């Protein structure tokens, strides 16, 4: 059964990887054209990074815990940039 999960999370990893690249482009454009990075997109991107690590750990057998949607979505622990 784990083989099926490996295939599923391999596809998810590939999609999320592309999404993270799109977020990087959006943040770069926001930084160049606006007042800097968008905090909500920054938090989401950090959460995606944690999620990719969870998937990589599962795919490499470093962890037996299945990532989201079989566990909670990872929360990024970023310091607030408000007022900076």
C-alpha positions in Angstrom: 0.0 0.0 0.0 2.9 2.4 0.7 4.0 2.2 -2.9 0.6 3.7 -4.0 1.2 6.5 -1.4 4.7 7.0 -2.8 3.3 7.5 -6.3 0.6 9.8 -5.1 2.9 12.0 -3.0 5.5 12.0 -5.9 2.9 13.6 -8.1 1.8 16.0 -5.4 5.5 17.0 -4.8 5.9 17.8 -8.5 2.9 20.0 -8.6 3.7 21.8 -5.3 7.2 22.4 -6.5 5.9 24.2 -9.6 3.5 26.2 -7.4 6.4 27.2 -5.1 8.3 28.5 -8.2 5.2 30.6 -9.2 5.0 32.0 -5.6 8.7 33.0 -5.9 8.0 34.8 -9.1 5.0 36.6 -7.7 7.0 37.7 -4.6 9.8 38.9 -6.8 7.5 41.0 -8.9 5.7 42.3 -5.8 9.1 43.3 -4.4 10.3 45.0 -7.6 7.0 46.7 -8.5 5.5 47.3 -5.1 6.4 47.8 -1.5 7.9 44.4 -0.9 6.9 40.8 -0.4 3.2 40.0 0.3 3.0 38.7 3.9 0.1 36.3 3.2 1.8 34.8 0.2 5.0 34.7 2.2 3.3 32.6 5.0 1.7 30.3 2.4 5.0 29.8 0.6 6.7 28.9 3.9 3.9 26.4 4.6 4.4 24.9 1.2 8.1 24.6 1.9 7.3 22.7 5.1 4.8 20.5 3.2 7.5 19.7 0.6 9.8 18.6 3.4 7.2 16.4 4.9 6.6 14.8 1.5 10.3 14.3 0.9 10.7 12.7 4.4 7.8 10.3 3.6 9.1 9.5 0.1 12.6 8.8 1.4 11.3 6.6 4.3 12.7 9.1 6.8 9.2 9.4 8.2 6.2 7.0 8.3 3.7 9.8 8.9 1.7 10.6 5.7 1.6 14.3 4.9 -1.6 16.4 4.3 -4.4 15.4 3.6 -3.7 12.5 6.0 -2.3 14.9 8.7 -2.8 18.5 9.5 -1.6 21.2 7.0 1.8 22.6 8.2 1.8 26.0 9.7 4.7 28.4 9.1 6.2 30.0 12.1 7.2 33.3 10.7 7.9 36.5 12.7 5.5 39.2 11.9 6.9 41.8 9.4 4.4 44.4 10.4 5.9 47.7 11.2 9.2 46.8 9.5 
